[in-house]
Amino acid sequence: MLGLNLKDNTKRLFVDFLTLIEDLHIDHSVNFKKLYESIPSEYHDLISQSDYFGEEKRKYLRKKVLDYGNNAIRNIENDSSKFIISFKFK
């Protein structure tokens, strides 16, 4: 029961991290588009080259978060089997 609760909370945490990555990617894309459209066209190539948070980076970060989340869940499952919890009621 405790292990399941920890597992569920860990999943929720990493889903929140994924949401945060998506939000950051959207904000970045919107602001880079504004920058791109506001400068002279002769600088568009430079702006395109400096876009560090494109689709490839978003996919990479998403994969890392999922990998870390899966590792954390595996560790919780392995570690929780090492403990015996008992209660003494008075």
Secondary structure, 3 states (H helix, E strand, C coil): CHHHHHHHHHHHHHHHHHHHHHHHHHHHHHHHHHHHHHCCHHHHHHHHHCCCCCHHHHHHHHHHHHHHHHHHHHHHHHHHCCCCCCCCCC
